[in-house]
Amino acid sequence: MYYEIIRADGSTKFYKIFTTMLDDFDRQDVLDLYRLVKERFEITSPEGYDRLLWGDLITLFEPIHVLLMDTRITIHMMVEKKYPLTPEMLSRMLSRKLEVDCECEMAYELLRFTRSQLKK
């Protein structure tokens, strides 16, 4: 599977890796791609490679929390969304002394949410 980019001039290029695509894009290209993909998936949910592209673009443009576990698991969490984390994962997050890299209300909200879910 590949990302197929068709430019306004009709030229087409295929990319297997998102970062390779970004190497060929300038800032305006990336902003336009984000706008187009966001408009396309306002009503429907992306699937397959579209979902990967959407996730990569969200990571670039929207606020996220990145949860790094000591088992080398990385979870990118959107600020506005609640996640169905398992009790085991919540327990591991708290027992491993979940830390935040900056003080902000969203980080505290994530900690409060984690504790409240664990109590349920």
Order of alpha helices (4+ residues) and beta strands (2+ residues): beta-beta-alpha-alpha-alpha-beta-beta-alpha-alpha
